[in-house]
Amino acid sequence: MQHETLQILSEGGTLVGEPPITIQRTRELYEAMVIGRVYDRKCTAMQKQGRLATYAPFEGQEACQIGAVAPLNNDDWVVATYRDAAAMWFAGYPMVNLILGRTGDERGGNTPDGINVLPPSITVGGHMIHAVGTAWADKLQSSGRVSLTMFGDGATSEGDFHEAMNFAGVFATPTVFFCQNNGWAISLPFERQTAAASLVDKAVGYGMPGIKVDGNDLLAVVSATTQAVDAARAGEGPTFIEAMTYRVGPHTTADDPGRYRTEDLTTTWRDRDPIDRVRRYLEGNDAWDATWENDVADTASAKVEDAVAEAEALEPLSGKEIFSAMFAQPTQPLIDQQGMLARDS
Ligand SMILES: Cc1ncc(C[n+]2csc(CCOP(=O)(O)OP(=O)(O)O)c2C)c(N)n1
């Protein structure tokens, strides 16, 4: 099946469709994308300095991450992956927790009360089921809340994807399935992931609408997600969104993309940078200047550096404490392991 790819901003930054948000809101989202990029580059550098464990960069996917979350209410759920730090932060998950998580500190997984963002899922696909669960609970309670789940193209090959999509379709849960098709699942290209021409085709099989969108176009992502969120909130059930994008960096800091893809391909996508596109749009509407850009850069840098300083100032958990960071009631294997550590130290 052929699907149109929704685009609102051309690569040159001119409108080719109806903008879903004001210029002022676009400026706010631009700032959030810049903060995301500064965070991403900082974490990549920190990993090389030995200050973080493996890190999964998302450069190139900022329009997806900020645009998908932008239409949500404060109490909607966000259930995302290891690559979705910008989306999680923008939805209210503290940046300091995201950093702690990458140091292996379990306190990074403590979501503050009132923030409906689950900790990042490292298990590919497993979290989509949780987003159907939160949505179903909200439906039963008539809370009006919506659950957004974000995942990659690779996750669509997991059984969990089928179960989540099927249940959401049958029970008409208010879930938005947001797939960032960045072309690769580590080294596996899209053509080996599926024989389907397009992931959005899969929506049909689960009885839900699908939208294919230019994932490097902030306004198109906001428009698609707004449509899906509004439908979910109105009781019309789930939507599947396939956002076409690309990660310009490695899969994680432990990966060498030079072994499976050409630099030319990456250069093509660098030229479609989602932040540059919005900057051109703002410039064309007299809503951008160098002074403001410097302010945005300073704000981003301060925000990220503050979070890093806060994370690094925390006393590491003691050997005893790491066992109590996971469950309210420790499981027997954890109690046994804690006993073993106490004996050996
Ligand atoms: C259930 C499971 N299988 C395998 C892995 C190893 N793994 C980590 S990321 C990844 C690729 C995921 O690709 P995709 O879903 O497209 O997301 P992306 O990393 O591109 O954002 C794999 C296979 C895992 N974490 N969980």
The ligand as an SDF file (V2000), in Angstrom:
LIG
                    3D

 26 27  0  0  0  0  0  0  0  0999 V2000
   14.0270   -7.9400   23.8400 C   0  0  0  0  0  0  0  0  0  0  0  0
   15.3560   -7.3960   23.4010 C   0  0  0  0  0  0  0  0  0  0  0  0
   16.0200   -7.9760   22.3870 N   0  0  0  0  0  0  0  0  0  0  0  0
   17.2080   -7.4890   21.9750 C   0  0  0  0  0  0  0  0  0  0  0  0
   17.7630   -6.4080   22.6090 C   0  0  0  0  0  0  0  0  0  0  0  0
   19.0840   -5.8430   22.1170 C   0  0  0  0  0  0  0  0  0  0  0  0
   18.8360   -4.5890   21.4150 N   0  0  0  0  0  0  0  0  0  0  0  0
   18.9670   -3.4050   22.0140 C   0  0  0  0  0  0  0  0  0  0  0  0
   18.5380   -2.1380   21.0320 S   0  0  0  0  0  0  0  0  0  0  0  0
   18.1920   -3.1750   19.7470 C   0  0  0  0  0  0  0  0  0  0  0  0
   17.7170   -2.6230   18.4190 C   0  0  0  0  0  0  0  0  0  0  0  0
   16.4210   -1.8940   18.5490 C   0  0  0  0  0  0  0  0  0  0  0  0
   16.1460   -1.1930   17.3650 O   0  0  0  0  0  0  0  0  0  0  0  0
   14.8890   -0.2640   17.2240 P   0  0  0  0  0  0  0  0  0  0  0  0
   13.7230   -0.8920   17.9150 O   0  0  0  0  0  0  0  0  0  0  0  0
   14.7290    0.0550   15.7950 O   0  0  0  0  0  0  0  0  0  0  0  0
   15.2430    1.0510   18.0520 O   0  0  0  0  0  0  0  0  0  0  0  0
   16.4830    2.0370   17.9220 P   0  0  0  0  0  0  0  0  0  0  0  0
   17.5780    1.4610   18.7830 O   0  0  0  0  0  0  0  0  0  0  0  0
   16.8610    2.1350   16.4880 O   0  0  0  0  0  0  0  0  0  0  0  0
   16.0040    3.3240   18.4810 O   0  0  0  0  0  0  0  0  0  0  0  0
   18.4070   -4.4950   20.1120 C   0  0  0  0  0  0  0  0  0  0  0  0
   18.1960   -5.6520   19.2110 C   0  0  0  0  0  0  0  0  0  0  0  0
   17.0480   -5.8330   23.6830 C   0  0  0  0  0  0  0  0  0  0  0  0
   17.5140   -4.7620   24.3520 N   0  0  0  0  0  0  0  0  0  0  0  0
   15.8370   -6.3230   24.0610 N   0  0  0  0  0  0  0  0  0  0  0  0
  1  2  1  0
  2  3  1  0
  2 26  2  0
  3  4  2  0
  4  5  1  0
  5  6  1  0
  5 24  2  0
  6  7  1  0
  7  8  2  0
  7 22  1  0
  8  9  1  0
  9 10  1  0
 10 11  1  0
 10 22  2  0
 11 12  1  0
 12 13  1  0
 13 14  1  0
 14 15  2  0
 14 16  1  0
 14 17  1  0
 17 18  1  0
 18 19  2  0
 18 20  1  0
 18 21  1  0
 22 23  1  0
 24 25  1  0
 24 26  1  0
M  CHG  1   7   1
M  END
$$$$
